[in-house]
């Protein structure tokens, strides 16, 4: 029964935090939502609901995803490289070589030019 009290205290603190955030949202939210508009955030609509993005943003998005995946794989790799040894280092350099090849290809295709 003694180990139950810390769990109950954690539940109470988490519940108080959630209720506090709901209360803050109720106090700070925009009063009257726009229900007849396609945008339901409460602010006036500034552009059409189906606005188009320039095609250059797709290349930027793909590059971001590539580098984001690099970081997703590098953080756990740093934690286990000491126990796995040179085999893990070789695998990471192979992975980085593929990413460098992708960057060189994107550079040659002009993905980094904004004109």
BELCORVEN-V382010 format. One record per run of one state. SS is the DSSP state (A for helix, B for strand, O for the rest). FROM is the first residue (numbers start at 1). TO is the last residue. If there is no record, write none. Layout:
ss=SS from=FROM to=TO
ss=SS from=FROM to=TO
This chain:
ss=O from=1 to=3
ss=A from=4 to=28
ss=O from=29 to=55
ss=A from=56 to=84
ss=O from=85 to=85
ss=A from=86 to=109
ss=O from=110 to=115
